[in-house]
Amino acid sequence: MVRSQHHRGPDASGVYIDPARTAGLGHNRLSIIDLSDAGAQPMKSADGRYQIAFNGEIYNYLELRAELSDYPYRSHSDTEVILAAYQRWVNHA
């Protein structure tokens, strides 16, 4: 499936399959904000508990990143800000 949509994100692609092999995420990347490998997806949270594949743009991610500055960021990606926000505001981790 990821291979068939390679033209949608020609910069990189990635796949995550959960350990129980009951779910998977695939992503083709068009690098725009964080051009480094650290911005690759699917992306896992710093603690490894959560995975995300995101196609979009968080316009206020810099403000959110500043508000969530205690998260141990490994990239400059807006996608990682979603993981930080989820852990703080939804999961209360």
N, C-alpha and C positions, 0 to 999 in steps of 0.2 A: 504494500500500500504506500509506504514512504517513497519507494523508488518510482512509483507511477506519478507522483506529484513533485518530483525533483525540480522541475522547472519553476515551481512556486517559491523555492528558496534555494538557490544554487550555491550558496556559500558553505553550507554544511548540513548534515542530517544526523539524526540520532534516534535511538529506540530505547525504551525502558520496558521491561517485562517484570511484573512483581514476582517475588519468590514463590508464591503459590501457583504462578502461571495462570491466574484467573483474569488478569487485566494487563493492558499494555498501553503505552503512549508512543506515538511517533511524531517526529517534527522535522520539517525542512526549513532551514534558516536562511533568511535574507538579512544579513548583518547591517544594522542601521545605527543603533545607539552604542552598544559595546561590541567593537569589532574583534575583540580577543576571544580565545578559546574559552575563557571563563564565562562568557555569555551563551555558551552552547546549551541546547535543549534536547530532550527533556532535562530540566534542571532540578537538582535535589536541594532540600533545605540544608542548612548548616549542620543540623543534627542527623540528617539522613532519613528522617521520618516521612517526609512529604516529597512528592514529585509533581512537577508542573510542566505542561507544554502549553504555551500561550502564543497566540497570533493576534497582535494588536499593539496598541501604544497607550501607555499611561502618561497623560500629558502633565500631570502634577507629581510625577514620580520623584523629582528632586526635593520637593517640599515634604513628601511622605518619607523619603529616605532620611531627611534631617530629623523628622519626628520620631523615626524608628532607628535612631543612630546607635542604639545599644545592640542591634543585631550584628552578628559577625559576617558582614558582607564579603564575598569573594569575587564579585564582579562589579561592573558599573551599569548593569542591565536593569531596565525597568521591570523585567520579569521577576528578578530576585526580590524586589520591593513587595510584590504580591505575596511571596512566601513569608517575608517578614511580617506583613500586615496580617496574614492569616494566623500566624502563630501568636501574635499579640492580641488581636481583636476578636478572632473567631474561636480559636482553639484555646486561648488563654494559657499557652505553654510557658 
